[in-house]
Every structure is written in C-alpha cells, then in structure tokens.
C-alpha cells in the first residue's frame, strides 16, 4: 500500500475578524497550514492569531495573492467586512488555480456578486468555483458554529480529493502489476489491487 507524504494544504484566510479567528484555529487543528491576511494591523497580528503559519497586514486587498503560488491544493476563504473587498478578492481568487474559493455571505449577496462578475466577463464555470455561502448547511449562527461549518467543508473536500488521488494511484499500480507476466509479479511479490 502506497501512502506518499503530502505537504499540508494551505488555507488563505482573507479577513481577520471574529469568524476568521475561529476558522484559523480549527483549520490549523484539522491539519491545514493557515495564512491570515487583512488590511488592518489591529486585526492581522500574532496576538489574535498565535497558531497560524503566517499573518500578513496588507496595505490593501487590491493585490492580495500577488507573488503567492495558489494552486489546486489551496483553499481561499473570504471573510472580510464589506462587499467592495469581497468583490475584489473573489475576482483575484478566480484568477488563481485555487481548488476551493469560499465566501461568507447569503444567497442574496452571492446572486448580486455573481451578476456583477458575469457583467465583467466571468463565465458560469468561473462562478461555479465559488462556494457561497461557504460551509456545510448546519444552520450555524455563532462565529464558532460558522467556523465548524466552513472547516467541515474543507475537510470533506480535502478527503474527496485525497480519495480520488489514492484511487488513481491504486489503479496505476494495479494496472502495471497486471501487465507483468504472472511469474515475474510473484517473484517481485507484487499484489494486484482491484
């Protein structure tokens, strides 16, 4: 059984309010690397986020992901304090290869944002990458409950990706073993997995 070691996935948490504090703590405990970014030093600091890998006090959200390699093993969560920031961050996140883009908000907020983004040329496929409202539907109300719903969704998506990767690896190993002459497979002590 092959179980390659993988670098923990990174959660880019845009916003450093009460919900972000809870998400950062729980995501870290769930095995994610966490980077918190906000444009307010009063919020984006080590006192509020002692356990995360990185806290960045930005000058603005205008070039939030510049110089970062956000790939399909990265999760972007947008939990800022206003529509203007959310619009800017969703547009930037859609220009990355992020495997998950989550936005805290209501369906009404999502519909208004998606209408704006569609008018700016973003496709339906682009918009389908955005989970809004983010999190599992557990009727969360408090910052801790909202964090539980968000991190549960991250864990689920990570597990689904890992399962797909493991299944693909198993298929490759099984296929290569079946292609070996039977006596050679026995000699090498390979077992085909079906």
N, C-alpha and C positions, 0 to 999 in steps of 0.2 A: 504494500500500500504506500503510495507516494503522498506525502503531505509537505510540500515545499513551504519554507518560511516566507511570509509576506510582510512587507512594511505596512504598518497600520495605516488605514485610510485617514485622510485629513478632512476635518470639518472646518470650513471657513465661516466663521460666525460674524456677520455684518450687523453691528449694533451691540451695545453693551449695557442694555437696561436690565430690569429685574428678570424677565424671561430668559434673556441671554445668559445671565449668571447661572440659572438653574440648568439650562441646556448644556453649558460648558462643563459644569460639574458632572452631570450624568453621562454626557458623551465621553468624557475622559474615563470615567469608571467603567464604561462599556467598551473600552479598548480603542477608541479613536484618538488621534492626535488632534488638538484643538488650537486654532488660531483665532483670536478675537480682534476685530477691527472696529473702531469708532472714530468719529471726528471730534470727540470731546475727551480731553485728557482727564477730566474729572471722573469719567466713567471707565475709560480704557486704561486701566492700570493694574499693577500686580496686587494691590490691596484687595481689589474686587475680584480678581481672577488669579488666585495664587497657584492653582494646579494646572493651568494650561501651558502648552509648549511656547506660545508666543502671544503677546498683547501689543497691538500697534495702534498708536494715536495718530490718525491720519490728519493731514491738513484739510482734506475734503474727501468725499466719496467719489469724486469725479474720475479718478484713475485707480480704483481700489485694487484691481488684480494685476496691475502693470508690474512686469518683472517676476511674476509668480507662475509656476508651471501647474496650472489647474487642469488635471486630466480626468479620465473617466473613473478613477478611484477616489475622487474628491467630491465632497458634499458641500454645497453652498447653502447657508441658511440666512435669509434676510429678515431681520427683526429690528428694523430701525424705527425712528419716531415720526416718520412722515412720508406722505405719498411721493413727494419730489425725490426723496432719497431712494425709495423703493423702485421707482421708475428707472432711475439712473443705474441702480445696482442690478436689476433684472436684465436690462439691456447689456450691461457689461458681462454678466454671468452667461448670458446666451451666446456671447462671442468666445467663450472658453469651451473646453471639452468636458466640463463638469458632468459627472454621472448623475448628480442629483442637484436640483435647484428648488429650494423650498422658500415660500413666502408666507409669513404670518399675516392673516387677514381673512376677511369674509368673502363669500361668493360675490357679493355686490362689488367689493373692492377689486376682486380678480377680474370680473367682467369689464369694469371700467378700464383697468390697466391693460387688459388684453385688447380691447377696442383701440386704445391709443397705440399700442405696439403694432397692431395689424395695419393701422393707418401709416405707420412709419416704415412698413415693408417687412415686418417679421412674419414668417409663414405659420400656418397651423402646426406644422411639425415642430417649429421653434417653440411655440406656446405650449405644446403638449409636454415639453421638458420641464415645465414649471409646475410644482405641486403647490397649489393654493386653494383652500387653506392647507398649510403644511401640517403633517402629523396624522396619526390614526384617529378615527372618529370615536373618541371615548367621552365626548361631551365635557371636555376639560374646561375649567374656569380659572383656577388659580395659576400663578406662574409655575409652580411645581408640577401641577397636573398637565399644563401645556407642554412643559419640558418632557414629561414622561411620554406624552403622545408623539412628540417630534422624534425623540431618541428611539422610541419603539419602531417608528417607521424607518429610521436609519438602519437599525439593527436588522429589520426584516429585509430591506433592500440589499444590505451587505451579505446576508445569509443567502439570499436568492442568487446574487452574483457568484458567490463562492461555490454554491451548489452547481451552478451552470459550468463554472471553470473545472470543478472536480469531475463532473460528468464528462466533459470534453477530454480531460486528461485520461480518465479511465477508458474512454472509447479509443483514444490513440494507443494506449498501452495494450489493450485487448486486441485491437486490430493488428498491431505489429507482432504480437505473440502468435496470433492465428496464422500469420503469413510465414512464420518459421516452420521448417519441417518438424514434425511431431517429435522425433528423436532428439533434435537439437534443442527444442524447448525444454524437454525433460532434462537434458544434460545441463542446461543453464538454470534449471529449477524455476522456470517461468510458469506462472499460472494465468491462464486467460480469464479475464473477469467479464461476465456477461451481464 
